[in-house]
Amino acid sequence: MVGFAVARYLLHFSIPTSAIIATALTVTSVGVSVAIWQSAGRLRSRTGQVLIDVAEMDDITGIALMAIVFAVLQAAHDGTSVGFGRVMTITVGLVALKLALLVVGCLLFSTYAERPAMKAVRRWGSAQSPTLFMVGIGTLVAAFAELIGLSVAIGAFFAGVMFSRDPQAMRLETSYEEIYELFAPFFFVSVGFQVDPSHLGEAVILGSVLLAAAILGKTVGVMIPALRQLGLVSAGLLGISMVPRAEIAMIIMQRGAELGTWAVPPEVFSAMVFVSAGTCLLIPALLYTLLVRYGPQADPESSASQIHTT
């Protein structure tokens, strides 16, 4: 709401552009904040567990909103005769159906097939086979999620959940670090290719305003419902932790740019790259300092498996 209001009424962007910006600002980059909480030794706390849950729900919500907003905007831009209410109903129904299909499939695999499959792979394969098996299944699930119109990122998340019930599978987590280090930069390189240097000056000005909206909206928006359950300090830490935006936010902006300049002009895309970079550079240092000084203590009943689900 804050992002839409600032984009529409302060920066005077069009309604489609403002709606796409608002959708991108809905999400959170869970990896940035979780790494800080883990470094500070606070991830096993109650607030740390809430952070993981809420951040993942943010991303799922953002993807659902992306599907709805883009469907409505495309229909309006094409001048279709289908009414707004019908477009909304059809789109929401399809997104809910796709999410249900993905969740049920992953749940069935995790409950009935994951352990027998991993046992067979360990018995008949080589030492590297379990890792390759998980990478292969994860790639298939992520590709399926993209194929049905959700997101590679959401599919990859559910693929990780599929294996999180198996303690032996979780011990292989460190084997992914090299793969992550190899492929993660390619996403940001692709984003950089879409930034027009001629718009950098304007992007910094627009991005600074949107950055303030991104910080304010997320911090206050998360703090208000968390105050009663977590208290002022923990609610504030949770709100700050939800500020970083990275991969999912830029995926939404990329999808908007693919619709055309009527949806996301080049200077707006560059401004949102500035917002993403700003939130990921400014928040970690501040958050780590606050966590060390005011952060909640770890909950001894919090299991490692809950944390590794991320």
C-alpha positions in Angstrom: 0.0 0.0 0.0 2.8 2.4 0.9 4.7 1.5 -2.3 1.7 2.0 -4.5 0.8 5.3 -2.9 4.3 6.7 -3.3 4.6 5.5 -6.8 1.2 6.7 -7.9 0.7 10.0 -6.0 4.2 11.2 -5.2 6.2 10.0 -8.3 3.1 10.2 -10.6 3.6 6.8 -12.3 0.8 5.1 -14.1 -1.5 2.7 -12.3 0.0 -0.4 -14.0 3.5 0.7 -13.1 2.5 1.5 -9.5 0.7 -1.8 -9.2 3.8 -3.7 -10.4 6.1 -1.8 -8.0 3.7 -2.5 -5.1 3.7 -6.2 -6.0 7.5 -6.3 -6.1 7.7 -4.5 -2.7 5.5 -7.2 -1.2 8.2 -9.9 -1.1 11.2 -10.4 1.1 14.6 -11.9 0.4 14.6 -14.5 3.1 18.2 -15.5 2.5 19.7 -12.1 3.4 18.0 -11.8 6.8 18.3 -15.5 7.7 22.0 -15.4 7.2 22.3 -12.4 9.5 20.2 -14.0 12.2 22.2 -17.2 12.0 25.5 -15.3 12.2 24.2 -13.5 15.3 23.1 -16.8 16.9 19.5 -15.8 17.1 17.9 -17.9 14.4 16.8 -20.6 16.9 14.7 -18.1 18.8 11.0 -17.9 18.6 11.3 -14.7 16.6 13.8 -16.3 14.3 11.4 -19.1 13.5 8.6 -16.6 12.8 10.9 -14.7 10.5 11.4 -17.8 8.3 7.7 -18.5 8.1 6.6 -15.0 7.4 9.4 -14.4 4.8 8.5 -17.5 2.9 4.8 -16.6 3.0 5.7 -13.1 1.7 7.4 -14.7 -1.4 4.4 -17.0 -2.0 2.0 -14.1 -1.6 4.1 -12.0 -4.0 4.0 -14.6 -6.7 0.3 -15.0 -6.3 -0.2 -11.2 -6.5 2.1 -11.1 -9.6 -0.1 -13.6 -11.4 -3.3 -11.7 -10.5 -1.9 -8.2 -11.2 -0.3 -9.1 -14.5 -3.4 -11.0 -15.7 -5.7 -8.0 -14.9 -3.2 -5.4 -16.4 -2.7 -7.4 -19.6 -6.5 -7.8 -20.0 -7.1 -4.1 -19.5 -4.2 -3.1 -21.8 -5.5 -5.4 -24.6 -9.0 -4.0 -24.2 -10.6 -7.3 -23.6 -14.3 -7.3 -22.9 -14.0 -9.6 -20.0 -15.0 -7.8 -16.8 -12.6 -7.0 -14.0 -14.4 -9.2 -11.5 -14.4 -12.2 -13.9 -10.6 -11.8 -14.6 -9.9 -11.6 -10.9 -12.0 -14.7 -10.1 -10.5 -16.8 -12.9 -6.9 -15.7 -12.1 -7.2 -16.2 -8.3 -8.8 -19.6 -8.9 -6.1 -20.7 -11.2 -3.3 -19.6 -8.9 -4.9 -21.3 -5.9 -5.3 -24.5 -8.0 -1.7 -24.4 -9.2 -0.4 -23.9 -5.7 -2.5 -26.7 -4.3 -1.3 -29.0 -7.1 2.3 -28.2 -6.3 1.9 -28.4 -2.5 0.0 -31.7 -2.6 2.5 -33.3 -5.0 5.4 -32.3 -2.8 3.7 -33.4 0.3 2.9 -36.8 -1.1 6.5 -37.3 -2.3 7.9 -36.2 1.1 5.6 -38.5 3.0 5.6 -41.6 1.0 8.4 -41.6 -1.6 11.4 -39.5 -0.4 12.9 -41.9 2.2 12.5 -45.1 0.1 13.9 -43.3 -2.9 16.9 -41.9 -1.0 17.5 -45.3 0.6 17.6 -47.0 -2.8 19.9 -44.3 -4.2 22.3 -44.8 -1.2 22.2 -48.5 -1.6 22.7 -48.8 -5.4 24.4 -45.5 -6.3 27.8 -44.0 -5.6 28.8 -41.6 -2.8 27.7 -38.6 -5.0 24.3 -40.1 -6.0 22.2 -38.7 -3.1 23.3 -35.2 -3.9 22.8 -35.6 -7.6 19.4 -37.1 -6.9 18.2 -34.2 -4.8 19.6 -31.7 -7.3 17.7 -33.5 -10.1 14.4 -33.7 -8.2 14.8 -30.0 -7.1 15.4 -29.0 -10.7 12.4 -30.9 -12.0 10.1 -29.4 -9.3 11.4 -25.9 -9.9 10.9 -26.3 -13.7 7.4 -27.7 -13.2 6.5 -24.7 -11.0 7.7 -22.3 -13.8 5.9 -24.4 -16.4 2.5 -24.0 -14.7 3.0 -20.3 -14.3 4.2 -19.9 -10.7 7.9 -19.4 -10.2 11.2 -21.3 -10.3 12.0 -19.8 -6.9 8.7 -21.1 -5.3 9.3 -24.5 -6.9 12.8 -24.7 -5.5 11.5 -23.8 -2.1 9.0 -26.6 -2.0 11.6 -28.9 -3.4 13.7 -28.1 -0.3 10.7 -28.7 1.9 10.3 -32.2 0.3 13.7 -33.3 1.7 13.6 -31.4 5.0 11.9 -34.3 6.9 14.9 -36.6 6.3 17.9 -35.9 8.7 20.2 -37.8 6.5 19.3 -35.7 3.5 19.9 -32.5 5.6 23.5 -33.6 6.2 24.2 -33.2 2.5 23.2 -29.5 2.7 26.9 -28.3 2.6 27.4 -30.0 -0.7 25.1 -27.4 -2.4 27.4 -24.5 -1.4 29.6 -24.9 -4.4 26.7 -25.1 -6.8 25.1 -22.0 -5.2 28.3 -20.0 -5.5 28.6 -21.0 -9.2 25.1 -20.2 -10.4 23.8 -17.4 -8.1 25.7 -14.6 -9.8 24.2 -15.3 -13.2 20.8 -14.1 -12.0 22.2 -10.7 -11.0 24.3 -10.5 -14.2 21.1 -10.9 -16.2 19.4 -8.1 -14.1 22.4 -5.9 -14.8 22.1 -6.4 -18.5 18.6 -4.8 -18.4 19.8 -1.6 -16.6 20.2 1.3 -19.1 23.2 3.4 -18.0 21.6 6.5 -19.5 18.8 6.3 -16.9 21.1 5.9 -13.9 20.8 9.5 -12.7 17.1 9.5 -12.8 17.0 6.0 -11.4 18.9 7.1 -8.3 16.5 9.9 -7.6 13.4 7.7 -8.1 15.1 4.8 -6.4 15.8 6.8 -3.3 12.2 7.7 -2.9 11.0 4.1 -3.5 13.8 2.9 -1.1 12.3 5.0 1.7 8.8 3.6 0.9 10.2 0.1 0.9 11.8 0.4 4.3 8.9 2.2 5.9 6.2 0.0 4.5 7.8 -3.3 5.4 9.0 -2.2 8.9 5.8 -0.7 10.0 3.6 -3.2 8.2 5.3 -6.1 9.9 5.6 -4.5 13.3 2.0 -3.7 13.8 0.6 -7.2 13.7 3.6 -8.6 15.5 3.6 -6.3 18.5 1.0 -8.2 20.6 2.7 -11.6 20.2 6.4 -10.7 20.2 6.7 -7.3 22.0 8.1 -4.1 20.7 11.8 -5.1 20.4 11.3 -8.4 18.7 8.5 -6.9 16.5 10.9 -4.2 15.4 13.7 -6.7 14.7 11.3 -8.8 12.6 10.1 -5.7 10.7 13.7 -4.6 9.8 14.5 -8.2 8.9 11.7 -8.2 6.3 13.1 -5.1 4.4 15.6 -6.7 2.0 14.3 -7.4 -1.5 16.3 -9.3 -4.1 15.6 -12.2 -6.4 11.8 -12.5 -6.2 11.3 -8.7 -6.4 13.5 -8.5 -9.5 11.7 -11.5 -11.1 8.5 -9.5 -10.7 10.0 -6.4 -12.2 11.5 -8.5 -15.1 8.1 -10.0 -15.8 6.7 -6.4 -15.8 9.4 -5.2 -18.2 8.5 -8.1 -20.6 5.0 -6.6 -20.9 6.4 -3.5 -22.4 7.4 0.1 -21.4 3.7 0.9 -20.7 4.0 -1.4 -17.7 7.7 -0.9 -16.6 9.7 1.9 -18.2 13.5 1.5 -18.3 14.0 4.2 -15.6 11.6 2.4 -13.2 13.3 -0.9 -13.7 16.7 0.7 -12.9 15.2 2.5 -9.9 13.9 -0.9 -8.5 17.4 -2.3 -9.0 18.7 0.5 -6.9 16.0 -0.3 -4.3 17.0 -4.0 -4.2 20.7 -3.1 -3.9 20.0 -0.5 -1.2 17.9 -2.8 1.0 20.4 -5.6 0.7 23.4 -3.3 1.5 21.9 -1.1 4.2 20.0 -3.6 6.3 22.5 -6.4 7.1 24.9 -4.2 9.1 22.2 -2.5 11.0 20.3 -5.7 11.7 23.4 -7.6 12.9 24.2 -4.8 15.4 20.7 -4.7 16.7 20.5 -8.5 17.0 23.7 -8.7 19.0 22.6 -6.0 21.4 18.8 -6.6 21.6 18.1 -9.9 19.9 16.1 -12.7 21.5 17.9 -15.7 22.9 17.7 -19.0 21.2 14.9 -21.4 22.1 16.4 -24.7 23.3 13.3 -26.6 22.0 13.8 -25.3 18.4 15.1 -28.2 16.3 17.8 -28.0 13.7 15.4 -29.5 11.1 13.0 -26.5 11.5 15.8 -24.1 10.6 17.3 -26.1 7.8 13.9 -26.1 6.1 14.9 -22.7 4.7 
